[in-house]
Amino acid sequence: MSQESAAEDLTPVSPDNRTMNLFQYIPLWWAAVIVVQSMAVAFFAIYPQGQLNLLQVIVASLIGSVILGILFCLNGFPGFEEGIPFAVQTRSAFGVRGSIIPNYLRAVPAIVYLGIGNWIGALAINTITTTLWNFGDVRVYFVLFALLNVALAWSGIDSIAWFDTLSALVIVVLLAYTAYVVLTTQSIPTEPVAYEGSWGLPFVGFIAAVGGQLITAALNISDITRHLDTSRGTVNLAVGNILGLVPAYLFMLLVGLLFSVTTGITNPVEAIMAVALNAALGAAMLLFAILAQISTNLVNNLLPPTHVFQDSLGVTWKQGLVITTVLSFISFPWLLFSSALFSTFIQFYSAFLGPIVGILLADYWITRNRDTDIESLYDRTASSKFWFVRGFSVTGIVSLLAGVAVSLPVLDLSWVIGLPTAFVTYAILSKAELNSYVTESVLEDGTEPLKSN
């Protein structure tokens, strides 16, 4: 299999065709998780907007980042060991037809985030051009920025990894400099520090928000790990995810926290310009926002939906990129971002994606004990081991519904409740062979092969 085909289709990537080493993988995630949206996560949690003080937000950010790092490692094994993408991985737990449910649940927030990322990039460009040269049109920049993202992703994972690896250092340096400017020019108010806050439900709720921001990436992590070099075994997977995710994401959250407490501005682009010493410096600082949005879009927001459209619609990689981008235009990101709706959006989709992560973990580590029939995963006929009940896994669907049912009533905790609930439910129902029981009960002719688990 050529490297090009491995980058553009859903077939397994063999160890011989892995194109990404550890020193590319780590900066790729640095570039992918250092994203402007994260700057807004802490704003509604810290006093006076929220119920936490400065220390509590910092501790919760650390805990949430470490939890995400662990989830990245555990759910990245199918891609790393077998070379399969997320859109195929889900067939094991949900069935060869039922996989469309988790796949599209993952695709929708990615498309919305793509729209938000393109809008932030357009705002940054518009701010630069209007400040320095007194011209600009954010709507035009919105379209042009989206087209730039498509162009960079056009050649698949190789072009994505190339851009993110090169941009990682620039992004980190620019972000560190913006933090330096804030620390040397702004004062941190005493109220968020002295406020008593809470180590109870609001604290756990913020951990959920921190995890919810990137639970999307934890879900389809196999899309990236299937390209990671396996020469050092699972050391590459563990080191790559822990060092690639945790320090960068924590850094991003803390910088966003710094901006929110010193400026009180929810829009990161406006916050950056507010602390800049002059227009030229502000424009240079906004270059961070532009690069951050592109690098994050490529890995977290363009790749997953494109694979889903390849799987469900039978389109090519390039056609999937176009579909994803067009849909992002009509997600109305200018209405969602920089408002209280943004936090609710994170909590709501996490109530669905968290349980899916729990189900995939239970399926791979408990039910199948890391022994998945890869050939049967790609068999989409009734003879597949993963046909279950007419192509759907009742076990997976019931477990998802159970996880969502306990998450939605307590939206502040979202995936923190839904993930373990779905994990345990799936493990129990798989042990009870629910799919076989349902097949025997509902099929009238009795001729369809029975599938366990």
C-alpha atoms as one frame of an Amber mdcrd trajectory, in Angstrom:
protein
   0.000   0.000   0.000   1.386   3.404  -0.933   1.751   6.192   1.562  -0.676
   8.265  -0.501  -3.450   5.679  -0.374  -2.899   5.162   3.356  -3.394   8.876
   3.853  -6.545   9.148   1.783  -8.607   6.012   2.365  -9.847   3.893   5.247
  -7.751   0.769   4.690  -5.350  -0.256   7.484  -1.941   1.418   7.478   0.721
  -1.256   7.843   3.817  -0.681  10.025   5.931  -0.429   6.860   3.853   2.511
   5.622   3.856   4.561   8.827   4.978   8.076   7.863   5.113   9.798  11.263
   7.859   9.413  13.855   7.675  10.442  17.499   9.404  13.771  16.865   6.681
  14.671  14.374   3.804  13.276  16.413   4.507  15.330  19.565   4.689  18.759
  17.861   1.670  17.823  15.734  -0.392  17.619  18.930   1.215  20.753  20.320
  -0.016  22.602  17.266  -3.402  20.845  17.325  -4.370  21.470  20.968  -3.022
  25.001  21.296  -6.218  26.521  19.972  -7.822  29.899  20.536 -11.144  28.338
  21.594  -9.425  26.991  24.706  -8.771  30.552  25.836 -12.501  30.931  26.426
 -12.970  27.718  28.440 -11.858  29.150  31.788 -13.632  32.474  31.463 -17.035
  31.244  32.611 -15.548  29.131  35.423 -13.492  31.684  37.320 -14.936  34.336
  39.625 -16.800  36.644  39.045 -18.328  34.855  36.020 -18.031  31.425  37.678
 -17.694  29.822  41.096 -13.985  28.898  41.160 -10.933  30.793  42.322  -7.616
  30.959  40.490  -6.022  27.961  42.249  -9.061  25.753  41.692  -9.127  26.530
  37.960  -5.404  25.713  37.676  -5.733  22.397  39.555  -8.833  21.392  37.570
  -7.025  22.234  34.322  -4.144  19.944  35.302  -6.449  17.074  36.272  -8.523
  17.409  33.114  -5.415  17.498  30.916  -3.931  14.362  32.508  -7.235  12.476
  32.183  -7.347  13.384  28.513  -3.770  12.188  28.041  -4.721   8.793  29.490
  -7.829   8.559  27.276  -5.730   9.460  24.223  -3.347   6.595  24.999  -6.000
   3.965  25.728  -8.255   4.746  22.773  -5.313   5.191  20.428  -4.325   1.513
  20.598  -6.608   0.209  17.785  -5.159   2.720  15.348  -1.603   2.216  16.571
  -1.678  -1.590  16.661  -3.968  -2.318  13.706  -3.681   0.810  11.541  -7.449
   1.371  11.380  -9.224   4.766  11.467 -11.971   5.778  13.883 -14.725   5.347
  11.263 -13.829   1.638  11.056 -12.935   1.171  14.735 -16.547   1.892  15.726
 -17.862  -1.080  13.721 -16.556  -3.442  16.407 -18.800  -2.006  19.122 -21.748
  -0.677  17.084 -21.929  -2.988  14.056 -20.982  -2.457  10.425 -24.173  -0.452
   9.879 -24.616   0.897  13.394 -21.196   2.573  13.298 -22.837   5.431  11.419
 -24.337   6.564  14.757 -21.075   7.304  16.646 -19.359   8.401  13.447 -21.841
  11.174  12.759 -22.046  12.128  16.421 -18.305  12.772  16.148 -18.546  14.523
  12.780 -21.126  17.137  13.796 -19.121  18.942  16.527 -16.013  18.745  14.332
 -17.857  20.572  11.543 -19.096  23.201  14.004 -15.587  23.611  15.433 -14.239
  23.931  11.892 -16.636  26.815  11.313 -15.616  28.406  14.616 -11.930  27.974
  13.812 -12.349  29.523  10.379 -14.308  32.409  11.890 -11.591  33.082  14.487
  -8.947  32.969  11.763 -10.980  35.416   9.682 -11.420  37.748  12.684  -7.675
  37.702  13.294  -6.855  38.492   9.672  -9.508  41.200   9.551  -8.170  42.775
  12.729  -4.655  42.839  11.303  -5.608  44.384   7.963  -8.013  46.956   9.388
  -5.554  47.969  12.108  -2.509  48.298   9.873  -3.996  49.274   6.509  -7.600
  50.262   7.271  -9.305  47.727   5.022 -10.832  44.286   5.396 -13.930  42.143
   5.053 -14.361  39.361   7.594 -16.801  37.480   5.340 -14.295  37.318   2.497
 -11.537  36.274   4.880 -13.835  33.582   6.292 -14.143  31.930   2.877 -10.471
  32.399   1.969  -9.313  31.016   5.315 -11.497  27.928   4.851 -10.070  27.367
   1.373  -6.536  27.635   2.768  -7.335  24.874   5.269  -8.645  22.643   2.477
  -5.536  23.266   0.377  -3.233  22.284   3.244  -5.212  19.076   3.888  -5.567
  18.197   0.194  -2.741  15.627   0.160  -3.878  13.844   3.307  -2.033  13.081
   6.521   1.412  13.855   5.139   0.588  17.480   4.350  -1.279  17.840   7.652
   1.664  16.498   9.665   4.101  18.638   7.684   2.257  21.883   8.397   1.533
  21.153  12.067   5.106  20.046  12.803   6.570  23.205  11.276   4.016  25.545
  12.856   4.250  24.057  16.376   7.396  25.936  17.398   6.127  29.221  15.957
   2.808  28.838  17.765   4.433  28.041  21.118   6.856  30.966  20.855   4.137
  33.429  19.868   1.809  32.209  22.596   4.559  32.428  25.205   5.293  35.955
  24.082   1.645  37.000  24.349   1.620  35.606  27.890   4.785  37.574  28.664
   3.175  40.773  27.395   0.135  40.201  29.608   2.227  39.463  32.700   4.390
  42.563  32.228   1.666  45.021  31.258  -1.442  43.841  33.119  -2.189  43.238
  36.784  -3.998  40.181  38.064  -7.051  41.239  40.105  -7.147  40.074  43.708
 -10.786  38.947  43.619 -10.264  35.672  41.670  -7.342  34.818  43.978  -9.002
  35.631  47.302 -12.419  34.238  46.414 -13.242  31.105  48.448 -14.593  29.179
  45.493 -15.637  25.539  45.584 -13.894  22.179  45.463 -17.238  20.462  44.952
 -19.591  20.236  41.991 -18.370  23.410  40.204 -14.786  22.123  40.454 -15.699
  18.744  38.960 -17.834  20.528  36.399 -14.857  22.511  35.191 -12.811  19.310
  34.886 -15.631  18.060  32.673 -15.422  21.237  30.585 -11.643  20.906  30.218
 -12.020  17.307  29.075 -15.043  18.099  26.957 -13.061  20.565  24.864 -10.896
  17.706  23.530 -13.027  14.606  24.158 -13.651  14.910  20.421  -9.981  14.286
  19.648  -9.768  11.483  22.225 -12.600   9.753  20.379 -10.983   9.653  16.937
  -7.351   9.528  18.095  -6.851   6.376  15.985  -7.054   8.564  12.874  -3.616
   9.876  13.877  -2.068   6.966  15.802  -2.449   4.674  12.767   0.286   6.736
  11.108   2.672   6.655  14.103   5.892   4.671  13.813   5.766   1.387  15.775
   9.507   0.693  15.992   9.632   1.410  19.744   6.354  -0.371  20.444   3.793
   1.161  22.763   6.419   3.520  24.195   5.873   5.723  21.163   2.125   5.791
  21.771   2.380   6.564  25.491   5.169   9.137  25.257   3.697  10.741  22.156
   0.277  11.302  23.695   1.372  12.339  27.182   4.071  14.764  26.000   2.124
  15.861  22.947  -1.129  16.629  24.743  -0.777  17.363  28.448   1.878  20.145
  28.558   0.537  21.944  25.483  -3.114  21.827  26.498  -2.372  22.869  30.076
  -0.245  25.747  28.774  -3.072  26.867  26.499  -5.654  26.740  29.283  -3.455
  28.734  31.649  -2.731  31.395  29.041  -6.451  31.669  28.351  -7.025  31.961
  32.092  -4.436  34.744  32.271  -6.147  36.678  29.492  -9.626  36.218  30.968
  -8.768  37.444  34.486  -6.732  40.432  33.285  -8.957  41.664  30.461 -12.437
  40.289  31.177 -12.919  39.906  27.411 -14.436  36.651  26.154 -13.356  37.081
  22.525  -9.688  35.972  22.372  -8.927  38.078  19.303 -10.187  41.221  21.035
  -8.347  40.246  24.233  -5.041  39.918  22.389  -5.422  43.339  20.792  -6.446
  44.839  24.134  -3.121  43.959  25.786  -0.885  44.721  22.799   1.404  47.714
  23.306   0.829  48.911  19.750  -0.964  47.908  16.561   2.062  46.272  14.937
   2.747  44.166  18.023  -0.910  43.197  18.210  -0.818  42.072  14.595   2.250
  39.936  15.272   0.567  38.388  18.287  -2.516  37.581  16.198  -0.343  35.504
  13.900  -0.529  32.957  16.710  -4.306  32.844  16.370  -4.097  32.286  12.625
  -1.551  29.457  12.805  -3.306  27.870  15.796  -6.636  27.714  14.011  -5.162
  26.172  10.880  -3.165  23.506  12.736  -6.121  22.576  14.945  -8.578  22.516
  12.060  -6.404  20.127  10.080  -6.133  17.461  12.794  -9.294  17.807  14.886
 -11.921  19.295  12.595 -11.235  18.377   8.964  -9.850  14.856   9.284 -12.657
  13.144  11.313 -15.700  14.262   9.259 -13.875  13.588   6.009 -13.226   9.992
   7.039 -16.854   9.645   8.120 -18.077  10.870   4.735 -15.663   8.498   3.003
 -17.124   5.639   5.015 -20.837   6.504   4.765 -21.067   8.212   1.380 -18.277
   6.446  -0.496 -16.634   9.729  -1.516 -12.925  10.356  -1.981 -10.730  12.135
   0.547 -10.807  15.352  -1.483 -14.563  15.230  -1.997 -14.999  14.680   1.743
 -12.888  17.762   2.479 -15.150  19.873   0.285 -18.347  18.518   1.894 -16.983
  19.135   5.391 -15.977  22.686   4.544 -19.279  23.593   2.907 -21.202  22.289
   5.932 -18.990  24.352   8.246 -20.122  27.501   6.425 -23.714  26.931   7.537
 -22.915  26.161  11.187 -23.231  29.891  12.033 -20.024  30.029  14.136 -20.358
  33.804  14.619 -23.478  33.151  16.713 -22.059  30.339  18.834 -18.597  31.561
  19.735 -17.908  34.236  22.368 -21.192  33.597  24.159 -22.442  31.482  27.044
 -23.766  29.078  24.413 -20.187  27.939  23.768 -19.905  26.277  27.187 -23.315
  24.660  26.764 -22.267  23.400  23.337 -19.209  21.678  24.837 -21.258  20.092
  27.612 -23.991  18.924  25.253 -21.862  17.141  22.666 -19.663  15.700  25.443
 -22.773  13.998  26.835 -22.809  11.918  23.633 -19.106  11.577  22.828 -18.001
  10.638  26.361 -20.191   7.509  26.419 -18.889   6.519  22.962 -15.313   6.692
  24.278 -16.348   4.489  27.209 -17.958   1.960  24.862 -14.920   1.777  22.574
 -12.628   1.284  25.566 -14.826  -1.471  27.017 -15.082  -3.195  23.652 -11.348
  -3.158  22.937  -9.906  -3.764  26.411 -12.596  -5.874  28.144 -14.853  -7.602
  25.634 -12.258  -8.377  22.952  -9.127  -8.165  25.099  -7.279  -6.310  22.285
  -8.088  -9.119  19.836 -10.251  -7.610  17.096 -10.862  -9.436  13.802  -9.655
  -6.713  11.429 -10.589  -8.580   8.268 -14.157  -8.943   9.496 -14.293  -5.226
  10.344 -13.991  -4.494   6.631 -16.624  -7.086   5.673 -19.888  -5.156   5.442
 -22.083  -8.139   4.558 -24.224 -10.334   6.807 -21.312 -12.786   7.079 -19.274
 -10.279   9.095 -18.532 -11.068  12.712 -19.720  -7.527  13.417 -23.082  -7.803
  11.658 -24.778  -8.461  14.996 -28.507  -7.681  14.598 -29.025  -6.716  10.951
 -25.844  -4.689  10.992 -26.453  -2.999  14.346 -25.111  -3.804  17.806 -27.924
  -3.565  20.321 -25.290  -3.742  23.042 -23.529  -0.662  21.731 -26.701   1.338
  21.141 -28.243   0.525  24.537 -24.953   1.378  26.272 -24.802   4.696  24.418
 -28.374   5.524  25.424 -27.595   4.657  29.041 -24.547   6.918  29.062 -26.413
   9.805  27.448 -29.418   9.345  29.764 -27.321   9.902  32.888 -25.288  12.731
  31.304 -27.995  15.050  29.990 -29.800  15.660  33.324 -26.459  16.711  34.868
 -25.024  18.580  31.895 -22.353  20.297  33.985 -20.717  16.897  34.558 -21.580
  15.496  31.139 -19.011  12.905  30.003 -17.571  12.480  33.523 -20.738  10.514
  34.346 -21.583   9.195  30.890 -18.229   7.622  30.050 -17.970   5.225  33.027
 -21.698   4.451  32.853 -21.466   3.419  29.197 -18.225   1.515  29.867 -19.750
  -0.622  32.603 -23.048  -1.094  30.745 -21.297  -2.284  27.589 -19.041  -4.703
  29.489 -22.039  -6.244  31.298 -24.283  -6.498  28.218 -21.465  -7.986  26.154
 -20.880 -10.620  28.814 -24.614 -11.377  28.763 -24.454 -11.741  24.932 -27.355
  -9.358  24.422 -26.870  -9.216  20.641 -27.270 -12.972  20.277 -30.338 -12.953
  22.507 -31.995 -10.193  20.485 -31.116 -11.881  17.193 -32.714 -15.137  18.294
 -35.784 -13.288  19.563 -36.607 -10.998  16.656 -35.500 -12.744  13.462 -38.427
 -14.481  11.838 -36.651 -16.795   9.409 -33.785 -17.729  11.718 -31.363 -17.918
   8.786 -29.128 -14.970   9.644 -25.896 -16.038  11.356 -25.816 -15.388  15.088
 -23.057 -13.107  16.313 -21.952 -12.949  19.927 -21.175  -9.857  21.978
